[in-house]
Amino acid sequence: MSEKILVIGELQQGVLRKVSFETIAAAKQINENVEILALVLGDGDLQQPAEEMIHYGADRVITVSHANLSNYTSEGYGQVIMEVMEDEKPTGILMGHTSVGKDVTPKIASRLELGLISDAVAIEKEDDQVVFTRPIYSGKAFEKKVMKDDGLLFATIRPNNISALEPDAGRTGDIIAKEVDVKDLRTIVKEVIRKKTEGVDLSEAKIVIAGGRGVKSAEGFKVLYELADLLGGAVGASRGACDADYCDYSLQIGQTGKVVTPDLYIAVGISGAIQHMAGMSNSKVIVAINSDEEANIFKMADYGIVGDLFEVVPLLIKELKLEGALVS
């Protein structure tokens, strides 16, 4: 049987999450020549996300559109994924380690009596075995795990750890619309009320403004939100800032928080603990603003500003507003 890896594309408000493309890259790391079959679930026309999956490296895409898939339920998604598994007989399955992936994959693994490696941050081949690296003990250590040779490879991939392939808009592949009668669900989600957040999604942002203990208060974070708003970015934080109750833990970046890979990362009042830097080290450009010229963050920064953040950041905001006025 030829190798075939099934990757699950995850839609968020009708748009594919970045980790969907990262799972395709992960499949290529497992075997460069493997057939990559993508599955996209949702409601309505799924042609555009299916084409995106092909542009990012999928060979074939199965779409399943049903009213009961408009909002996530573990029963609905599980039913469709297992039916596709039965039809296609993949040798591996990969999905993002998101709230959806963390919920549905253990249920599928239990139902089908499969092994599952969750929260993988790296994949490598050693002596023809696929080795997954995953964090343990709240990110203080890492372990390497392998699947049995005769077992189906089943894993979730932590977002922003494996870089997606460069998209090729000219790439083509088969898109198959599959009909699945998603019924007999014990739970139907009628409405999703989303928590209002300031700015864009942190894990997907191209620009991140992160604050540390040096910001000194929740009030101090307001200036970071203003800067992020001007740049079209998102606000993040170090664990120290979250522990000090300056902001919500949903903003935490680091080994025990979110991993981000923006084009521009501005660290404001962050000393540069190794745990924090593990969550942002793959940023393309890092700018550090800190009053302590010996701060560890400067060792990683591409550009550094030694100064009082409460003087530097307002100056940046002023200049950006002037630039904006000139552009308009």
Residue frames as qw, qx, qy, qz and C-alpha x, y, z in Angstrom:
[[0.000, 0.888, 0.460, 0.000, 0.00, 0.00, 0.00],
 [0.399, 0.484, -0.035, 0.778, 1.41, 3.39, -1.00],
 [0.286, -0.347, -0.493, 0.744, 1.88, 5.96, 1.72],
 [0.081, -0.640, -0.401, -0.650, -0.85, 8.54, 2.10],
 [0.229, -0.229, -0.555, 0.766, -1.11, 11.13, 4.86],
 [0.118, -0.755, -0.563, -0.316, -4.45, 12.72, 5.66],
 [0.228, -0.047, -0.304, 0.924, -4.19, 16.31, 6.89],
 [0.053, -0.737, -0.670, 0.073, -7.18, 18.10, 8.38],
 [0.163, 0.360, 0.092, 0.914, -7.73, 21.69, 7.28],
 [0.201, -0.568, -0.658, 0.451, -9.30, 23.78, 10.02],
 [0.066, 0.618, 0.332, 0.710, -11.57, 26.69, 9.16],
 [0.229, -0.457, -0.500, 0.699, -12.02, 29.62, 11.51],
 [0.260, 0.701, 0.244, -0.618, -14.90, 31.87, 10.50],
 [0.732, 0.648, 0.179, -0.111, -14.61, 30.57, 6.95],
 [0.329, 0.825, -0.456, 0.049, -10.83, 31.08, 6.66],
 [0.913, 0.024, -0.348, 0.213, -8.21, 28.33, 6.88],
 [0.523, -0.823, 0.201, 0.094, -6.01, 28.61, 9.95],
 [0.249, 0.783, -0.567, -0.055, -2.28, 28.85, 9.25],
 [0.465, -0.371, 0.795, -0.117, -1.63, 25.57, 11.05],
 [0.851, 0.369, 0.310, -0.208, -3.59, 23.80, 8.28],
 [0.605, 0.739, -0.293, 0.039, -0.74, 24.63, 5.89],
 [0.150, -0.675, 0.692, -0.206, 1.87, 23.75, 8.52],
 [0.790, -0.098, 0.575, -0.190, 0.47, 20.21, 8.76],
 [0.820, 0.572, -0.003, -0.022, 1.09, 19.80, 5.02],
 [0.258, 0.774, -0.540, 0.205, 4.74, 20.80, 5.55],
 [0.529, -0.442, 0.670, -0.278, 4.91, 18.36, 8.47],
 [0.914, 0.217, 0.313, -0.140, 3.66, 15.57, 6.20],
 [0.641, 0.714, -0.259, 0.110, 6.41, 16.42, 3.71],
 [0.117, -0.701, 0.654, -0.259, 8.98, 16.15, 6.52],
 [0.787, -0.157, 0.555, -0.220, 7.73, 12.64, 7.23],
 [0.645, 0.124, 0.657, 0.370, 8.07, 11.60, 3.59],
 [0.034, 0.454, -0.276, -0.847, 8.88, 13.94, 0.72],
 [0.206, 0.065, -0.764, -0.608, 7.16, 11.60, -1.76],
 [0.137, 0.333, 0.872, -0.330, 4.04, 10.79, 0.25],
 [0.093, -0.523, -0.570, -0.628, 0.61, 11.53, -1.21],
 [0.005, -0.148, -0.495, 0.856, -0.98, 14.31, 0.82],
 [0.195, -0.541, -0.714, -0.399, -4.74, 14.12, 1.07],
 [0.036, -0.054, 0.362, -0.930, -6.43, 17.09, 2.72],
 [0.166, -0.582, -0.792, -0.080, -9.88, 17.18, 4.28],
 [0.043, -0.105, 0.128, -0.985, -11.79, 20.44, 4.63],
 [0.149, -0.528, -0.834, 0.060, -15.05, 20.44, 6.61],
 [0.034, 0.194, 0.198, -0.960, -17.61, 23.19, 6.91],
 [0.355, 0.640, 0.645, -0.220, -20.84, 24.59, 5.53],
 [0.321, 0.863, -0.009, -0.390, -21.33, 26.26, 2.17],
 [0.743, 0.641, -0.164, 0.100, -18.87, 26.57, -0.72],
 [0.696, -0.602, 0.306, 0.242, -15.47, 25.09, 0.23],
 [0.789, 0.538, 0.085, 0.284, -13.83, 25.44, -3.20],
 [0.174, 0.889, -0.270, 0.326, -11.55, 28.35, -2.23],
 [0.517, -0.662, 0.523, -0.146, -10.07, 26.78, 0.94],
 [0.933, 0.072, 0.341, 0.095, -9.65, 23.51, -0.98],
 [0.637, 0.703, -0.047, 0.314, -7.65, 25.31, -3.67],
 [0.152, -0.867, 0.395, -0.264, -5.54, 26.98, -0.96],
 [0.800, -0.383, 0.461, -0.023, -4.64, 23.58, 0.48],
 [0.866, 0.371, 0.213, 0.257, -3.46, 22.49, -2.97],
 [0.307, 0.879, -0.179, 0.318, -1.41, 25.66, -3.42],
 [0.350, -0.751, 0.500, -0.250, 0.34, 24.86, -0.12],
 [0.025, 0.465, -0.884, -0.032, 1.20, 21.30, -1.15],
 [0.665, 0.097, 0.654, -0.347, -1.83, 18.99, -0.90],
 [0.073, -0.110, 0.833, 0.538, -2.21, 16.55, -3.82],
 [0.275, -0.445, -0.732, -0.436, -5.93, 15.91, -3.38],
 [0.173, -0.070, 0.450, -0.873, -8.60, 17.58, -1.29],
 [0.224, -0.467, -0.841, -0.158, -11.87, 16.13, -0.05],
 [0.188, -0.190, 0.192, -0.944, -14.48, 18.68, 0.96],
 [0.221, -0.452, -0.864, 0.033, -17.49, 17.87, 3.11],
 [0.155, -0.182, 0.059, -0.969, -20.14, 20.58, 3.36],
 [0.375, -0.483, -0.787, -0.090, -23.11, 20.12, 5.69],
 [0.291, -0.753, -0.090, -0.584, -25.27, 22.42, 7.82],
 [0.810, -0.581, -0.086, -0.006, -24.28, 20.42, 10.92],
 [0.778, -0.042, -0.032, 0.626, -20.61, 21.26, 10.25],
 [0.143, 0.845, 0.089, 0.508, -21.09, 25.04, 10.25],
 [0.320, -0.764, 0.415, -0.376, -19.93, 25.04, 13.88],
 [0.355, 0.355, -0.852, 0.152, -17.53, 22.51, 15.40],
 [0.809, -0.374, 0.245, -0.382, -18.79, 19.52, 17.36],
 [0.231, -0.466, 0.852, 0.067, -16.60, 16.53, 18.18],
 [0.663, 0.241, 0.691, -0.158, -19.36, 14.17, 17.03],
 [0.608, 0.755, 0.112, -0.218, -19.82, 15.83, 13.65],
 [0.210, 0.794, -0.559, -0.116, -16.13, 16.24, 12.86],
 [0.413, -0.346, 0.840, -0.065, -15.29, 12.82, 14.28],
 [0.745, 0.359, 0.525, -0.201, -17.97, 11.15, 12.17],
 [0.589, 0.790, -0.103, -0.137, -16.68, 12.71, 8.94],
 [0.014, 0.735, -0.678, -0.025, -12.98, 12.15, 9.66],
 [0.535, -0.188, 0.818, -0.097, -13.53, 8.48, 10.53],
 [0.763, 0.505, 0.364, -0.174, -15.61, 7.92, 7.38],
 [0.444, 0.827, -0.334, -0.081, -12.85, 9.43, 5.22],
 [0.251, -0.565, 0.784, -0.055, -10.29, 7.30, 7.07],
 [0.719, 0.097, 0.671, -0.152, -12.34, 4.19, 6.32],
 [0.708, 0.678, 0.155, -0.120, -12.63, 5.06, 2.62],
 [0.384, 0.856, -0.343, 0.057, -9.07, 6.27, 2.02],
 [0.944, -0.226, -0.068, 0.228, -7.05, 4.06, 4.40],
 [0.208, 0.882, -0.329, 0.266, -4.31, 6.66, 5.09],
 [0.785, 0.013, -0.463, 0.413, -1.02, 5.59, 6.65],
 [0.346, -0.160, -0.392, 0.838, -0.92, 8.79, 8.71],
 [0.101, -0.840, -0.464, -0.263, -3.16, 11.58, 10.00],
 [0.384, -0.064, -0.248, 0.887, -2.03, 15.06, 11.03],
 [0.135, -0.838, -0.443, -0.288, -4.03, 17.91, 12.53],
 [0.110, 0.610, -0.274, 0.735, -3.24, 21.18, 14.27],
 [0.419, -0.297, -0.715, 0.475, -2.91, 21.11, 18.06],
 [0.191, -0.331, -0.046, -0.923, -5.70, 23.67, 18.39],
 [0.475, -0.055, 0.548, -0.686, -8.77, 23.62, 20.62],
 [0.837, 0.251, -0.120, -0.471, -10.50, 21.61, 17.87],
 [0.632, 0.394, -0.666, 0.044, -7.58, 19.23, 17.34],
 [0.012, -0.294, 0.788, -0.540, -7.07, 18.71, 21.07],
 [0.621, 0.015, 0.416, -0.664, -10.74, 17.78, 21.43],
 [0.855, 0.300, -0.084, -0.415, -11.47, 15.56, 18.44],
 [0.512, 0.498, -0.700, -0.004, -8.23, 13.57, 17.98],
 [0.153, -0.258, 0.868, -0.396, -8.27, 11.77, 21.37],
 [0.709, 0.178, 0.391, -0.560, -11.87, 10.75, 20.74],
 [0.768, 0.482, -0.328, -0.267, -10.99, 9.29, 17.34],
 [0.259, 0.485, -0.813, 0.193, -7.91, 7.57, 18.77],
 [0.398, -0.128, 0.753, -0.508, -9.97, 6.03, 21.57],
 [0.783, 0.303, 0.174, -0.515, -12.79, 4.95, 19.27],
 [0.802, 0.498, -0.311, -0.109, -10.42, 3.29, 16.78],
 [0.863, -0.440, 0.164, 0.188, -7.89, 2.12, 19.40],
 [0.650, 0.609, -0.086, 0.447, -5.04, 4.12, 17.86],
 [0.577, -0.382, -0.171, 0.701, -1.95, 5.64, 19.39],
 [0.171, 0.924, 0.217, 0.265, -1.77, 9.44, 19.35],
 [0.553, -0.143, -0.140, 0.809, 1.19, 11.80, 19.68],
 [0.002, 0.917, 0.390, 0.081, -0.06, 15.23, 20.67],
 [0.169, -0.971, 0.070, 0.151, 1.51, 18.69, 20.55],
 [0.816, 0.036, 0.212, 0.536, 4.49, 17.85, 18.34],
 [0.019, -0.925, 0.079, 0.372, 6.88, 20.76, 17.78],
 [0.131, 0.658, -0.653, -0.352, 9.37, 19.01, 15.47],
 [0.952, 0.166, 0.222, -0.131, 9.57, 15.95, 13.22],
 [0.102, 0.697, -0.672, -0.226, 12.66, 14.11, 12.01],
 [0.950, 0.159, -0.226, -0.143, 13.59, 10.78, 10.46],
 [0.231, -0.643, 0.721, -0.115, 15.98, 8.48, 12.31],
 [0.145, -0.173, 0.970, 0.088, 16.81, 5.04, 10.88],
 [0.256, -0.226, -0.756, -0.558, 13.57, 4.98, 8.86],
 [0.238, -0.582, -0.730, 0.268, 11.53, 5.84, 11.95],
 [0.030, -0.715, -0.191, -0.672, 9.51, 9.02, 12.31],
 [0.453, -0.278, -0.550, 0.644, 10.51, 10.80, 15.53],
 [0.145, -0.819, -0.308, -0.463, 8.24, 13.43, 17.06],
 [0.336, 0.028, -0.479, 0.811, 9.51, 15.97, 19.61],
 [0.342, -0.722, -0.426, -0.424, 6.99, 17.32, 22.09],
 [0.017, -0.521, 0.454, -0.722, 7.24, 19.50, 25.23],
 [0.655, -0.428, -0.622, 0.031, 6.65, 18.03, 28.69],
 [0.493, -0.466, -0.417, 0.605, 6.58, 19.39, 32.26],
 [0.061, 0.926, 0.261, -0.266, 5.03, 22.69, 31.15],
 [0.525, 0.830, -0.092, 0.163, 7.70, 23.21, 28.53],
 [0.398, -0.805, 0.440, 0.030, 10.64, 22.68, 30.89],
 [0.402, -0.322, 0.815, 0.267, 11.82, 19.62, 28.95],
 [0.647, 0.397, -0.327, -0.564, 11.23, 17.82, 25.67],
 [0.657, -0.130, 0.742, -0.024, 10.68, 14.16, 24.85],
 [0.326, 0.359, -0.652, -0.583, 11.04, 12.23, 21.61],
 [0.683, 0.108, 0.629, -0.355, 8.41, 9.68, 20.65],
 [0.192, 0.231, -0.773, -0.559, 8.02, 7.20, 17.82],
 [0.812, 0.062, 0.094, -0.572, 5.01, 5.22, 16.62],
 [0.706, -0.110, 0.697, 0.061, 5.07, 1.45, 16.25],
 [0.067, -0.264, 0.701, 0.659, 6.15, 0.36, 12.79],
 [0.019, -0.316, -0.897, -0.308, 2.83, -1.39, 12.21],
 [0.000, 0.651, 0.594, -0.474, 0.71, 1.41, 13.64],
 [0.265, 0.786, 0.375, 0.414, -1.09, 4.25, 11.90],
 [0.382, 0.001, -0.194, 0.904, 0.82, 7.49, 12.40],
 [0.199, -0.805, -0.492, -0.265, -1.50, 9.91, 14.24],
 [0.474, -0.239, -0.267, 0.804, -0.32, 13.26, 15.61],
 [0.044, 0.955, 0.294, 0.027, -1.25, 16.86, 16.31],
 [0.585, 0.270, -0.020, 0.764, 1.15, 19.67, 15.40],
 [0.241, -0.700, -0.316, 0.593, 1.65, 22.73, 17.60],
 [0.385, 0.880, 0.233, 0.153, 0.94, 25.90, 15.59],
 [0.110, 0.963, -0.226, 0.099, 3.85, 28.13, 14.50],
 [0.620, -0.562, 0.525, 0.153, 6.58, 25.52, 15.03],
 [0.591, 0.078, 0.664, 0.451, 6.84, 23.94, 11.57],
 [0.127, 0.487, -0.180, -0.845, 7.03, 26.47, 8.74],
 [0.713, 0.526, 0.403, -0.229, 4.48, 26.14, 5.97],
 [0.584, 0.118, 0.511, 0.620, 5.74, 25.62, 2.42],
 [0.077, 0.345, -0.162, -0.921, 5.73, 28.58, 0.06],
 [0.612, 0.487, 0.529, -0.330, 2.37, 28.61, -1.77],
 [0.179, -0.116, 0.681, 0.701, 2.33, 27.94, -5.51],
 [0.484, 0.413, 0.245, -0.732, -0.73, 29.57, -7.08],
 [0.527, 0.410, -0.538, -0.513, -0.17, 27.56, -10.26],
 [0.056, -0.155, 0.979, -0.119, -0.29, 24.20, -8.49],
 [0.679, -0.055, -0.264, -0.683, -3.27, 21.98, -9.34],
 [0.030, -0.088, 0.969, -0.229, -4.86, 18.91, -7.81],
 [0.343, -0.381, -0.768, -0.385, -8.12, 17.01, -7.55],
 [0.265, -0.096, 0.452, -0.846, -10.91, 18.43, -5.40],
 [0.329, -0.254, -0.876, -0.244, -13.62, 15.93, -4.50],
 [0.445, -0.283, 0.202, -0.825, -16.89, 17.04, -2.92],
 [0.282, -0.073, -0.953, 0.082, -17.95, 14.14, -0.69],
 [0.559, -0.446, -0.168, -0.678, -21.45, 13.74, 0.67],
 [0.297, -0.032, -0.857, 0.420, -21.65, 12.63, 4.28],
 [0.464, -0.628, -0.421, -0.462, -24.97, 12.49, 6.10],
 [0.207, 0.198, -0.609, 0.740, -23.93, 14.12, 9.35],
 [0.592, -0.451, -0.284, -0.605, -26.83, 13.08, 11.53],
 [0.809, -0.422, -0.409, 0.024, -27.85, 11.62, 14.88],
 [0.348, 0.369, -0.421, 0.752, -25.71, 14.17, 16.70],
 [0.433, -0.579, -0.628, 0.288, -26.45, 14.48, 20.39],
 [0.224, -0.674, -0.137, 0.690, -25.25, 18.08, 20.33],
 [0.424, 0.648, 0.379, 0.507, -26.04, 20.77, 17.78],
 [0.302, -0.355, -0.137, 0.874, -24.38, 24.18, 18.11],
 [0.232, 0.811, 0.535, 0.050, -27.02, 26.78, 17.29],
 [0.145, 0.956, -0.023, 0.254, -24.95, 29.90, 17.84],
 [0.730, -0.098, -0.213, 0.642, -21.38, 30.86, 18.69],
 [0.116, -0.986, -0.065, -0.097, -20.92, 34.09, 20.63],
 [0.742, 0.266, -0.219, 0.574, -17.30, 35.08, 20.24],
 [0.477, -0.698, -0.186, 0.501, -15.46, 36.91, 22.96],
 [0.321, 0.933, 0.005, 0.163, -14.57, 40.39, 21.84],
 [0.752, -0.315, 0.070, 0.575, -10.82, 40.83, 21.66],
 [0.069, 0.921, -0.126, -0.362, -8.72, 43.87, 20.94],
 [0.023, 0.643, -0.659, -0.391, -6.72, 43.67, 17.74],
 [0.741, 0.302, -0.499, -0.332, -6.08, 40.65, 15.51],
 [0.971, -0.227, -0.059, -0.040, -5.57, 37.00, 16.45],
 [0.346, -0.798, 0.483, 0.101, -2.21, 36.76, 18.24],
 [0.714, -0.167, 0.645, 0.214, -1.20, 33.38, 16.82],
 [0.631, 0.549, 0.466, 0.289, -1.91, 34.51, 13.23],
 [0.023, 0.972, 0.032, -0.233, -0.59, 38.09, 13.49],
 [0.734, 0.493, -0.030, 0.466, 2.18, 39.35, 11.20],
 [0.163, 0.564, -0.336, 0.736, 3.11, 42.06, 13.71],
 [0.670, -0.541, -0.499, 0.096, 3.24, 41.44, 17.47],
 [0.006, -0.669, 0.335, -0.664, 3.80, 44.03, 20.21],
 [0.758, -0.324, -0.555, 0.112, 4.66, 42.16, 23.42],
 [0.193, -0.774, 0.262, -0.543, 4.91, 43.64, 26.90],
 [0.643, -0.024, -0.685, 0.343, 6.74, 42.39, 29.97],
 [0.487, -0.621, -0.478, 0.385, 6.99, 43.29, 33.65],
 [0.344, -0.114, 0.025, 0.932, 8.66, 46.52, 32.60],
 [0.126, -0.508, -0.484, -0.701, 5.27, 47.81, 31.42],
 [0.060, 0.125, -0.571, 0.809, 4.47, 47.96, 35.16],
 [0.371, 0.263, 0.578, -0.678, 0.65, 47.84, 35.04],
 [0.414, 0.513, 0.743, 0.113, -2.49, 47.04, 33.10],
 [0.166, 0.917, 0.137, -0.335, -2.73, 50.76, 32.43],
 [0.206, -0.631, 0.550, 0.507, 0.73, 50.62, 30.87],
 [0.460, 0.136, 0.823, 0.303, -0.48, 48.03, 28.36],
 [0.387, 0.787, 0.394, -0.274, -2.86, 50.59, 26.84],
 [0.095, 0.799, -0.373, -0.461, 0.03, 52.25, 25.02],
 [0.284, -0.208, 0.881, 0.317, 0.96, 48.86, 23.51],
 [0.425, 0.535, 0.727, -0.058, -2.58, 48.42, 22.21],
 [0.258, 0.877, 0.045, -0.402, -2.39, 51.87, 20.64],
 [0.066, -0.602, 0.669, 0.431, 0.89, 50.98, 18.90],
 [0.363, 0.082, 0.916, 0.152, -0.50, 47.62, 17.75],
 [0.415, 0.708, 0.511, -0.256, -3.61, 49.31, 16.37],
 [0.188, 0.839, -0.242, -0.450, -1.50, 51.72, 14.31],
 [0.038, -0.478, 0.817, 0.321, 0.61, 48.87, 12.91],
 [0.801, 0.107, -0.312, -0.500, -2.28, 46.47, 12.37],
 [0.398, 0.275, -0.849, 0.212, -0.76, 44.02, 14.84],
 [0.745, -0.490, -0.417, -0.176, -1.65, 42.07, 17.96],
 [0.220, -0.722, 0.478, -0.449, -0.61, 42.48, 21.59],
 [0.845, -0.085, -0.517, 0.104, 1.18, 39.69, 23.46],
 [0.406, -0.800, 0.295, -0.329, 2.88, 39.39, 26.83],
 [0.334, 0.357, -0.828, 0.273, 5.55, 37.60, 28.82],
 [0.596, -0.395, -0.698, 0.035, 4.54, 35.21, 31.57],
 [0.328, -0.174, -0.447, 0.814, 5.78, 37.74, 34.12],
 [0.215, -0.080, -0.092, -0.969, 3.32, 40.34, 32.86],
 [0.612, -0.292, -0.577, -0.454, 0.48, 37.80, 32.98],
 [0.577, -0.280, -0.667, 0.378, 1.45, 36.63, 36.49],
 [0.163, -0.133, -0.303, 0.930, 1.45, 40.27, 37.62],
 [0.193, 0.661, 0.698, -0.197, -2.13, 40.56, 36.32],
 [0.002, -0.448, 0.205, 0.870, -1.25, 43.26, 33.79],
 [0.528, 0.267, -0.445, -0.673, -3.12, 41.30, 31.11],
 [0.916, -0.017, 0.168, -0.365, -4.99, 38.08, 30.43],
 [0.572, -0.355, 0.712, 0.198, -3.10, 34.76, 30.16],
 [0.744, 0.532, 0.403, 0.027, -4.51, 34.37, 26.64],
 [0.332, 0.923, -0.196, 0.008, -1.79, 36.85, 25.59],
 [0.587, -0.627, 0.490, 0.150, 1.08, 34.83, 27.04],
 [0.715, 0.609, -0.342, -0.032, 3.91, 34.01, 24.64],
 [0.141, -0.631, 0.743, -0.173, 6.50, 31.36, 25.48],
 [0.198, 0.149, -0.968, -0.033, 7.01, 27.69, 26.21],
 [0.058, 0.344, 0.865, -0.360, 3.88, 27.55, 28.38],
 [0.339, 0.605, 0.238, -0.680, 1.95, 30.02, 26.22],
 [0.729, 0.646, 0.201, -0.103, 1.58, 30.66, 22.52],
 [0.570, -0.204, 0.445, 0.660, 4.30, 30.35, 19.91],
 [0.391, 0.857, 0.176, -0.285, 4.31, 33.20, 17.40],
 [0.627, -0.032, 0.440, 0.642, 6.23, 33.69, 14.15],
 [0.273, 0.896, 0.260, -0.237, 5.42, 37.22, 12.99],
 [0.611, 0.611, 0.037, 0.502, 7.26, 39.29, 10.42],
 [0.131, 0.576, -0.308, 0.746, 7.91, 41.89, 13.13],
 [0.659, -0.533, -0.510, 0.148, 8.12, 41.29, 16.90],
 [0.067, 0.663, -0.249, 0.703, 8.52, 44.30, 19.18],
 [0.652, -0.368, -0.591, 0.300, 9.47, 43.33, 22.75],
 [0.085, -0.718, 0.072, -0.687, 8.66, 46.14, 25.19],
 [0.432, -0.588, 0.442, -0.522, 9.95, 45.93, 28.75],
 [0.992, -0.056, -0.053, -0.096, 10.78, 42.23, 28.38],
 [0.403, -0.732, 0.536, 0.119, 14.03, 41.01, 29.92],
 [0.587, 0.501, -0.582, -0.255, 14.32, 37.94, 27.70],
 [0.633, -0.292, 0.680, -0.225, 13.84, 34.81, 29.81],
 [0.021, -0.230, 0.891, 0.391, 14.65, 31.68, 27.81],
 [0.279, 0.395, 0.860, -0.162, 11.08, 30.41, 28.28],
 [0.339, 0.758, 0.214, -0.514, 9.70, 33.54, 26.63],
 [0.128, 0.626, -0.545, -0.542, 12.22, 33.56, 23.80],
 [0.268, 0.012, 0.948, 0.173, 11.29, 29.97, 22.94],
 [0.352, 0.616, 0.673, -0.208, 7.89, 31.31, 21.95],
 [0.327, 0.905, 0.101, -0.251, 9.08, 34.07, 19.59],
 [0.469, -0.527, 0.507, 0.494, 12.58, 33.15, 18.42],
 [0.487, 0.237, 0.694, 0.474, 11.43, 32.39, 14.86],
 [0.209, 0.890, 0.251, -0.318, 10.14, 35.93, 14.31],
 [0.693, 0.553, 0.144, 0.440, 11.62, 37.41, 11.12],
 [0.258, 0.542, -0.211, 0.771, 12.62, 40.73, 12.69],
 [0.564, -0.606, -0.503, 0.247, 12.91, 41.35, 16.45],
 [0.109, 0.645, -0.134, 0.744, 13.02, 44.83, 17.97],
 [0.572, -0.444, -0.582, 0.370, 13.71, 45.20, 21.71],
 [0.071, -0.727, 0.056, -0.681, 12.89, 48.25, 23.84],
 [0.761, -0.487, -0.379, 0.201, 14.31, 48.10, 27.36],
 [0.142, -0.952, 0.184, -0.197, 15.92, 50.49, 29.83],
 [0.695, -0.531, 0.466, 0.131, 18.45, 47.81, 30.87],
 [0.453, 0.699, -0.483, -0.271, 21.19, 47.60, 28.26],
 [0.072, -0.364, 0.927, -0.062, 22.26, 44.24, 29.73],
 [0.761, 0.130, 0.364, -0.521, 18.81, 42.67, 29.20],
 [0.516, -0.102, 0.820, 0.228, 19.05, 39.23, 27.61],
 [0.583, 0.656, 0.455, -0.154, 16.49, 40.14, 24.95],
 [0.201, 0.870, -0.285, -0.349, 19.08, 42.32, 23.18],
 [0.360, -0.374, 0.809, 0.277, 21.14, 39.20, 22.37],
 [0.456, 0.347, 0.807, 0.145, 18.35, 37.96, 20.13],
 [0.287, 0.830, 0.282, -0.386, 17.13, 41.31, 18.81],
 [0.618, 0.453, 0.313, 0.562, 17.91, 42.53, 15.31],
 [0.100, 0.615, -0.013, 0.782, 17.41, 46.10, 16.52],
 [0.499, -0.480, -0.596, 0.406, 17.57, 47.43, 20.06],
 [0.045, -0.737, -0.030, -0.674, 16.50, 50.65, 21.74],
 [0.481, -0.247, -0.606, 0.583, 17.88, 51.32, 25.21],
 [0.103, -0.267, 0.038, -0.957, 15.50, 53.72, 26.90],
 [0.304, 0.186, 0.655, -0.667, 12.40, 54.28, 28.98],
 [0.139, 0.335, 0.864, 0.350, 9.55, 52.53, 27.17],
 [0.033, 0.786, 0.555, -0.271, 7.13, 55.21, 28.39],
 [0.013, 0.737, -0.193, -0.648, 9.16, 57.73, 26.40],
 [0.145, -0.242, 0.788, 0.547, 10.13, 55.57, 23.42],
 [0.210, 0.405, 0.880, 0.134, 6.73, 54.01, 22.61],
 [0.174, 0.823, 0.379, -0.386, 4.80, 57.33, 22.66],
 [0.019, -0.646, 0.412, 0.642, 7.46, 58.75, 20.31],
 [0.181, 0.007, 0.895, 0.407, 6.95, 55.81, 17.94],
 [0.202, 0.637, 0.735, -0.118, 3.20, 56.35, 18.07],
 [0.081, 0.812, 0.059, -0.575, 3.62, 60.06, 17.35],
 [0.060, -0.454, 0.640, 0.617, 5.86, 59.37, 14.34],
 [0.196, 0.230, 0.923, 0.238, 3.50, 56.70, 12.99],
 [0.193, 0.757, 0.546, -0.301, 0.57, 59.07, 13.26],
 [0.055, 0.746, -0.229, -0.624, 2.53, 61.75, 11.40],
 [0.125, -0.208, 0.839, 0.487, 3.50, 59.21, 8.75],
 [0.225, 0.473, 0.852, -0.005, -0.11, 58.13, 8.50],
 [0.173, 0.815, 0.257, -0.490, -1.20, 61.73, 8.07],
 [0.002, 0.584, -0.516, -0.627, 1.36, 62.17, 5.29],
 [0.183, 0.049, 0.930, 0.315, 0.27, 58.98, 3.53],
 [0.225, 0.640, 0.718, -0.158, -3.40, 59.94, 3.66]]
